[in-house]
Amino acid sequence: MDIKGGLAAKFLALESAGGILLVGMMVVALAVVNSPLGPLYDAVLNWHLGPLSLLHWINDGLMAVFFLLVALEIKREMLDGELSSRAQIMLPAVAAVGGMMVPALVYLGVNGANPEGWRGWAIPSATDIAFSLGVLSVLGKRVPMSLRVFLTALAIIDDLGAILIIAFFYSGALSPLYLAGGAAAAVVLAILNRAGVVRLLPYLLVGAVLWVCMLKSGIHATIAGVVLGLAIPLPALHRLEHGLHPWVAFLILPLFALANSGLSFQGLGLDAVRNPVFLGIAAGLFVGKQIGVFGFSWALIRLGWGRLPEGAGWRSFYGVSVLTGIGFTMSLFIGGLAFPDGGAMVETRFGVLVGSLLSALVGYALLARRPLP
């Protein structure tokens, strides 16, 4: 990514504005659920359109488009952007690994005596790129562009890790027939790519078939978006990414936030605060993320294998490390997969909201102080 170019500026502007809108939708969802309109909120989300409820259309359908965009961004960055060389990828990659491992360990440490909660180990491992960049946008030019690019690269690698976690750890009972259909669709996409097809329509049509197969196969349907994104060639990739980005930032992710962050405060007392799922998620996001990102980065730099982003000091870098604890979108998404029966979703949502809010407030406070580095 050329940080001096118009493409990067537009990308960061969209992500930042989308993050601010995410916060707005989260507040709306909380307000509606805790008002007399709460039952209507639940009824609308459970309203069926064809084979799926509205909530499932958002989480399995629209979020497949979000994952398609994530895959396009990963592929572009690996081919000609911030992830295209070893020197560029080293620091955000190591930081992302630390930011996934340590929160998971923190969560499992808290839930060691709670086997029912073990499936939620990956919930605090994700960073919400839109939400975190939205916080940085409020700070304006006080934060060096290099730190914004570092956070973007880290979050993209983080998303790749989340995709792999979903594929390997949160798939259901597998259907050989639909798996075979999905594999055939993936082969067709690869053939289109090798044949040099640059028109988007054939890819999108095969991608729709792939999505249906994934939905029925037991592998989460959003993986179809990843496979499709990685198959699209670079000339067509730029067009599709440019076209999808506003829709994802200003429609899909806000709808996801509106549908998934509704948390009723009725009966939410000390029992919820003491719940190990809540504690593991909140501590994993707020404590585990900053320790993993900052600690792994510090070790890499001290060993001489990396260096701080240009214009950044240790305090500003630590502030950005704290912001990576804003998990929100991907954390809520993984939470829904980890606890599909809804048994621990109140604690999950509460933990994600508290951990993300603490990370946002503390990270902002650190970065807002003068002088910054």
C-alpha positions, -999 to 999 in steps of 0.1 A, spaced: 0 0 0 14 34 -10 8 55 21 13 87 1 -12 77 -26 -48 84 -30 -58 47 -27 -45 44 8 -60 77 19 -94 66 6 -91 32 22 -83 46 56 -110 72 53 -136 46 45 -125 23 73 -125 52 98 -159 65 88 -172 29 89 -158 24 124 -176 55 136 -209 42 121 -203 9 138 -202 26 171 -235 44 163 -252 11 153 -240 -6 185 -255 23 206 -288 20 186 -289 -18 191 -283 -14 229 -309 14 231 -336 -6 212 -331 -39 231 -334 -21 264 -365 -2 254 -402 -14 249 -391 -21 213 -369 -50 225 -394 -78 216 -399 -63 181 -361 -62 176 -359 -100 184 -390 -107 162 -375 -89 132 -342 -107 134 -360 -141 137 -383 -133 107 -377 -159 80 -370 -149 44 -370 -182 25 -348 -209 42 -330 -185 66 -339 -160 93 -330 -124 88 -302 -128 113 -288 -157 94 -290 -138 61 -269 -111 77 -244 -134 94 -241 -161 67 -250 -141 36 -239 -104 39 -209 -114 60 -198 -136 31 -194 -103 11 -174 -89 40 -151 -119 39 -148 -115 1 -136 -80 7 -111 -92 33 -98 -118 9 -94 -92 -18 -75 -69 6 -52 -97 17 -45 -107 -19 -38 -71 -30 -15 -64 0 4 -97 -6 9 -89 -43 17 -52 -44 11 -37 -9 23 -37 27 25 -75 28 45 -79 -4 80 -82 10 96 -99 40 108 -66 54 73 -50 52 54 -80 66 77 -90 95 66 -66 122 28 -66 116 29 -104 111 47 -111 143 25 -86 162 -6 -103 148 6 -137 159 12 -125 194 -22 -107 193 -39 -140 185 -20 -163 208 -19 -144 240 -56 -135 242 -65 -171 235 -42 -182 263 -57 -156 287 -92 -168 278 -83 -204 284 -65 -196 316 -97 -179 330 -119 -207 317 -97 -236 328 -123 -249 352 -152 -241 329 -152 -267 301 -185 -254 287 -167 -222 278 -136 -236 261 -152 -233 226 -149 -195 230 -111 -195 231 -108 -176 197 -133 -148 205 -108 -123 219 -82 -130 192 -96 -107 166 -90 -70 159 -118 -49 143 -101 -29 116 -129 -4 110 -136 3 147 -98 7 156 -91 29 126 -122 49 135 -106 57 169 -74 68 151 -93 90 128 -106 110 158 -70 117 167 -63 131 132 -27 140 124 -15 135 160 -9 98 150 17 92 123 5 76 91 30 48 96 11 36 127 -22 36 108 -6 15 81 9 -8 107 -25 -12 124 -42 -19 90 -16 -45 80 -19 -62 114 -57 -63 113 -56 -78 78 -32 -106 89 -54 -109 120 -85 -114 97 -66 -141 78 -59 -159 111 -96 -156 120 -106 -171 86 -83 -201 92 -97 -205 128 -133 -205 115 -125 -230 88 -107 -255 110 -123 -251 144 -159 -238 139 -173 -260 112 -202 -283 118 -210 -318 106 -198 -321 70 -218 -332 40 -197 -350 14 -221 -342 -14 -221 -304 -8 -183 -305 -1 -178 -321 -35 -200 -294 -51 -180 -267 -33 -147 -282 -44 -159 -283 -80 -169 -247 -79 -135 -238 -64 -118 -257 -93 -139 -237 -118 -128 -205 -102 -92 -216 -105 -97 -224 -142 -112 -190 -148 -82 -174 -131 -56 -195 -151 -75 -188 -183 -70 -151 -178 -107 -142 -175 -110 -107 -161 -147 -102 -163 -163 -103 -129 -196 -118 -137 -184 -154 -143 -165 -153 -109 -196 -140 -91 -219 -166 -106 -197 -195 -96 -191 -178 -63 -229 -178 -56 -229 -216 -63 -200 -220 -40 -218 -201 -12 -248 -224 -14 -226 -254 -13 -207 -241 17 -239 -232 35 -251 -268 31 -217 -285 36 -211 -278 73 -182 -254 66 -193 -219 74 -208 -201 43 -186 -171 47 -155 -192 37 -170 -190 1 -163 -153 1 -126 -160 10 -122 -186 -18 -139 -163 -43 -117 -134 -34 -85 -153 -36 -94 -166 -71 -101 -132 -87 -72 -118 -107 -55 -86 -98 -70 -64 -127 -105 -73 -117 -97 -73 -80 -91 -36 -79 -125 -29 -95 -144 -52 -72 -126 -40 -41 -133 -4 -50 -170 -12 -56 -175 -33 -25 -157 -12 0 -184 15 6 -212 -11 7 -193 -31 33 -183 -1 54 -216 17 53 -242 -11 50 -230 -46 58 -209 -40 89 -234 -15 104 -262 -41 98 -241 -67 114 -235 -45 144 -272 -36 147 -282 -73 146 -255 -87 169 -247 -62 196 -281 -60 211 -276 -68 248 -303 -66 273 -292 -52 306 -322 -66 324 -310 -91 350 -273 -84 341 -257 -83 376 -227 -97 395 -233 -132 382 -226 -120 346 -195 -100 357 -181 -131 375 -189 -154 346 -156 -169 332 -167 -165 296 -173 -127 302 -140 -124 321 -120 -144 296 -132 -123 267 -129 -90 284 -94 -98 298 -83 -114 265 -92 -83 245 -80 -56 269 -50 -74 285 -41 -102 262 -42 -82 230 -19 -54 242 6 -79 258 7 -101 227 10 -73 201 34 -51 221 54 -79 237 60 -98 204 69 -66 186 93 -54 214 111 -88 212 114 -86 174 127 -51 175 152 -58 204 165 -88 184 172 -65 155 148 -82 131 124 -52 129 120 -15 137 94 8 149 72 24 123 86 57 110 79 87 133 66 65 161 79 61 196 74 33 221 45 51 238 25 57 206 33 22 195 19 9 228 -12 30 224 -19 14 190 -12 -20 206 -39 -13 231 -63 -4 203 -59 -38 188 -80 -50 217 -111 -36 199 -125 -69 187 -161 -61 180 -171 -74 145 -150 -105 142 -152 -113 180 -190 -112 179 -190 -133 147 -168 -160 162 -189 -158 194 -220 -168 174 -201 -198 160 -186 -208 193 -220 -207 211 -246 -214 183 -273 -224 208 -271 -189 223 -263 -203 258 -234 -179 265 -241 -151 240 -251 -126 267 -217 -131 284 -200 -131 250 -216 -98 239 -210 -82 273 -173 -93 273 -168 -81 237 -184 -47 245 -165 -42 278 -131 -54 264 -134 -34 232 -146 -2 250 -117 -4 275 -92 -8 247 -107 21 228 -107 45 257 -73 36 271 -57 35 236 -72 69 228 -60 84 261 -25 72 254 -24 85 219 -41 118 227 -13 128 252 13 154 241 40 150 230 30 118 213 62 97 208 
